[in-house]
Amino acid sequence: MNRRALLLPALALCAAAAMWQFSRPAGGSEVPAATWRLGGPADTRQAQNYDLAAAETPLRLSLTCGEPRFVYVFSHSTEDGTLLLFPSTELGSDLPAPLGAGNHVLPGRRDGHDLAWTTRSQILATTTYVVVTARERVAELETLLPRLRRWSTSVLPDRSMQVTNPTNAPTDGMVGLPRQPWPSKLLAAAAERFANETMVNGPLQATAENQGIWFGALRLKEQPGTAKVGEPG
């Protein structure tokens, strides 16, 4: 047996554990941790940075926090602009704001069924997903919520997940449209911080100001020419 093949994964696990331990804040409250999940219930796997996915692959986020947290999830690509994934009243999710301490799988459940975002079919550019958690509402992000296109279960009668315009967009218009950059410095900073990370699952990272705000990011790309998940290809 190749001892080196066994040693390297063990060292990686030890390094991750050490990062988790030493990233705990002085107050003793655990740093939030996130795991990006690709696939359906029967074939779920952890997503990796710059992962390739079949068309419309389900995507969920497992989040663990030691105290209540406000959670925001967005996606961005050149072709698609910036989308709001969570929170949105149009999702009809059973998850409250703030999320309580413990583990939660976003986007949650509706009418007893698990919800999931999906990779965006026909979007060829790499898509960046960003999660932000905070002890208090983040004003910079709260102002974006009513002005972004978002995932919703309120478009079709079957309540399937679709991307739609906000129901009551403000009079000064929407932001984050296709070909526009991130509409938030905080989100842009989170995306940039994780641009070259190999470990995107685990403890989140603190913002530069470290004001109780933690974030993580993941980059995904659909494989051109693949069939939708669950369909023959």
N, C-alpha and C positions, 0 to 999 in steps of 0.2 A: 504494500500500500504506500502511496506517495505521501510522506509525512508533511511535505510542504503544502500539498493540496489541503490537508486538514488544518495546518497551522494558520494559514492566511485568513480563512473565514473566522477562526477563533480570535485572532488579533483584531479583526474588524469589529466583532461583537464587543470585545473589551474596550476598544476605542469609543464605540457608540455609547457604552455604559458610562465611561468616564466623562464624555461630553455632557451627557444627561445630568450626572452628579454635580459637576462643577458649574453647570449653567443655572443651577437653582439659585434664585435670588436670596439676599440676606435674610429676608423675612421668613424664609422657610417654605413659602408657597411654591408649588411645583410649576415649572415652566410648561406651558401647553405643548402637547405633542400631536402630530398629525401624520396620518398615513393615507396616501392617495390610492384608491382601489379601482382597477380596471376590470370590466367584464361583468357577467351576470352572476346570480347566486351559485351556479354550478361550476363556474370557471373563473372565480375572482382571483386576481393576482395583484401584487403591489406594483404600481407604476414606477418607472425609472425616468430620470430626466432625459428628455429628447427621445422618449419611447415612441415606437410606431404602433398604430392601432388600426384595426379594420374599421370600415365606415360605420359611423354611429355606434361606437362602442360605449356601453354604459360606464359612467364615471361617478364615484362616490368618494366622500372624504370622512375618514374615521378620526374623530378629534377627542382627545382626553385632556381635561383640565382639572386642577385641584380646587378651584373656586369658580363661582359664576363668571361667565365671560360673554361680552358682546362679540359676535362673530360675523365677519363679512367675507364673501367669496366672489371673485370677479374673474372674467377671462378676457383676453385681448389678442387680436391678430390684425395684421395689416388689412386683410380682406374683410374681416368681420367687425372691426372696431372693438369697443369695450362692452361686454355684456354683464349684467347683474345676475349672479347665480343664487346668492343668499345674502340677506333675508329678503323675501318678497311676499306680501300678502296674497299675491296672485298664484303662488305655489300651493297654497292651502296646506302647508306642512304642519305637522303636529309639534314641531320643535318650537319652544318659546324663546323670547329674547328678554334678558340674556339667557344663554344656556346654563343649566345648573352644573354643579361639579359632577365629574364622572366622565363616562364615555358616551359619545353620541355619533351616529352615522348620518351625515348630511347628504342629500337635502331632507331626509326624514321620511315620514310616511303620510299617506292621505287615504282616508276611507279604508284603513287596514292593509293598504298595499305599499310596498317600498317604492319610493321615488328614486330616480336617477337622472342626472344630466347625461348627455352623450357628446362624443366628439362631433364636430359639425361637418356633415357631409358636403362635399364640393369645396370646402375651404382647404386649399392646398398649402397655405402658409403655415408655419409653426404657430401653435396657439399656446399662450402662457396663461396659467391659472395661478391666482394669488389668493391666499387666505390671510386674514388679519384678525387677531383677537385682542381684546382690550377690557380692562376692568370697568371703564366708563365708555359711553357712546363716543365715537370719534367724529367730531364735527365736520372735518374735511370729507369724510366718507358719507356721512348722513346727508349732506347737501347734494350728493350725486344720486342717491337712491331713486328719487322720483324722476330723474332726467335721463336714465339709461334704459335701453332695451333690455328685456329680462326674460328669464325662463318662467313659464307659466303653465298651469294646468287648467286655465280658464278659457282657452281658445276654442277647442273642439268639444263636441258632446261627450266623447269618450274620456275626457280629462287627461289625455296624453300630454306628455311634456313637449312644449313648443316654445320657440322664441318669438316674442311679440313686442310691440311698442307699449310704453306705460299707459295705463288706462286714463290717468289724469296728468298728462305732461304739463309742466309749468309754461306760462306764456312766453318766457324767454327761450324756450326751445330745448331740444335734447342735446346731449354731449356724447362723446365717445363714438361717433359715427365712423363708418369704414374710412380708411385712409387717414384717420386722425390719431394722434399719439394718445398715450395714457392720459386721462383727464385729471390725474391726481399725482402730485409729487411723491406721496407716500407709496402708492401702488407702483409707480415707476421705479422707486428705490428698491422695493421688495423684489421686483422682477429682475433688476440689475444685480442685486446681491446674490441671487441664485442662478445666474446665467451659466456659471461654470461649476456648479456644485454637482458632486456625484451622489451625495446622500441627501435626498429630499424628503425622506420619511424619517420621522423622529422628532426631537425637540425643535420647536420653532426658534427663530432668532429675534433678539431684541432690536428695536429701532435704535438709531444713533442717539436719540435723546433718552431712550430707556425710560419712558413714562408709563410703564405698564402696558405697552403695546408690543405685540410679538407677531411676526409674520413668516410665511413660507411661500414657496412658489414651485411650479412644475411646468415643464414644457412638453407638449405632445404634438404629434403630426400624424394625420391619416395616411395610410398607404394607398397611393393611387391605384385605381382599378380593382380594389377589394370589394367583395359583396358586403352588404350590411350584416351585422351580427345576427345570427339566427337564420340567415338565408343561404341557400346554396351558392357557391361561387365557382 
